[in-house]
Amino acid sequence: MIRKIYETDPWLKPNRDAIDARHARILADKEKLAGGQDISLAVNNHIYYPLHREDGKWVIREWAPNATRIYLIGDFNNWQRAKSYAFTPVGGGNWELELPEMMLHHCDLYKLWIEWPGGAAERLPAYVTRVVQDAETKVFCAQVWDPEPYEWKNASPGKVENPLIYECHIGMSSEKEEVASFVGFKNEVLPRVHRLGYNVLQIMALQEHPYYGSFGYQVSNFFALSSRFGTPEEFKELVDEAHALGIAVIMDIVHSHAVENEAEGLSCLDGHDDLYFYGGPQGHHPAWGSRCFDYGKDEVKYFLLSNCKYWMEEFRLDGFRFDGVTSMIYWNHGLGVDFGSYDLYFNDGVDESAVSYLALANMLIHEINPNAITIAEDVSGMAGLAAPFEAGGVGFDYRMAMGIADHWIKWIKELPDEEWSMGGIWWELTNKRADERTISYAECHDQALVGDKTLIFRLIDKEMYWGMNLDSQNLLVERGVALHKMIRLVTLATCGGGYLNFMGNEFGHPEWIDFPREGNGWSYKYARRQWSLADNNLLRYKALMAFDAQMINYFKKENILADEPQQLYVDEERKVLIFKRGNSIFAFNFNPVASFENFCFFAPDGKYAMAFNSDERKFDGFSRLQANEKHTTLDGRLSLYLPCRCVLVLKKI
């Protein structure tokens, strides 16, 4: 029997009634939307509304209760509002148009002309599945997309017990100054991901967005795969090939807000400001300049739930990382709030309709694919967000451990490493709710953007530009390279079930990310990845990449994350942290100058072999340790040589 979250966490007992009321509210919403059937069976707007073939005809529908007339305009009728292309109201605010097959053709461009009391405008359908931008005018249009059906070749890799996530952006994945493609990523980058050992590909910016520089977070067309990267069939080939390599594919899905653009997006689609969004100020995000969904409307829930189902069915995705969950679930979007009390999770400041939507989305996703991965990006730490629904939770499989990256920045910025607290590092890296699993990361795409700094830049700064040759001698660079390896391994080795790395950070990519914009002359110089640096035998980048591949593949092969980490030794004065996980012992010496011979600590009895260490020459170390050396406990103790700024990984024989 599954125990409730307030039974396993006594601090939640004062909120028992609120947790039970939330659970009941979610069940009531499910009953309202789906009746007695599975929620995944009841949600099919992605089939009903968009332009599609039905019984030998073209059919398109739109929910626009404030509209008085709707026309389909496009290449096929010279963009004129012809009577033969007029929609008919069919009840419930829905409009419908049926056309003979001969009247529309593959790649035809089209839009809706919608009239309402006091106004009219061109709009893109809410459920449009293909949108393209004119290279010269920059105008976005819907496009008839009717190719031969894609023939899938490979099955999904199945259940991923411990996600090792490679976060990526298709457009900036090329070394060339360009918008890269699905085909280029499949051919050039996916093999790298496979060699590195990552088992999950998390792709950003897949939903269509008018402004490339938004990193995909200002979505206009929720069902449309961004055409700037290629065709739907090319993306399916990418997913198919990833599955062939045993890599699950999840997408960074944005249901927390929508772009304000009216011509391209959902805002004022039928003249009403609050069709899909909250009315008044609540419908406008004060920090992001975007629109906020009204999760209390059934039509909005159907829209967003259908969106999840569409991406899973059409592209065989293996799950989602839900962006901006904090912004969704609090009326104040979590802005300027220090979430220091459990009471903040269960009061009037919570948008319970948004919480209900997220619970229903998790139900639907796991009904469609029990092996699917769902991850919540939440900075508030809302209790129960990543706990099972049956236990009183919302049902996410994981939450992002967002505080870890913040703490690494804090430690690097505010303290020299000789003052780092080993106990503090252990606490912050392992501190999580017992009923939830988390995804840890030392840095993600956020830390790589202009205005922030990656770990390697914080550690080395401008010295990177002339100190990354292997034959150069630079104490600052040597410190940065050593700590870069240690920070990433200790973050992985203590994670709460999963780990994430952003594309290129595995080898310490030397440049920030800055998308083309007016301020940089619309340049692609910083919206790319310089893979050649990692392939150069003369540079330290290759050694950093080799270390990342070593640790990722080792963790996967040895199934390290199946067990919880157990602390064995902490020495604040000597800056040593040692812990066990699975069949391995991880011994970190963060001391910047002192190495320790015959360092003794209690460890489980047995024999241990050196699996790898960060001081190996191939990892740009000083080779102060012997490869494959053996160690045996004596009186319950292990004795090791711990070089400064080094981590040893010992495998029990």
Disulfide bonds with the S-S distance in Angstrom:
none
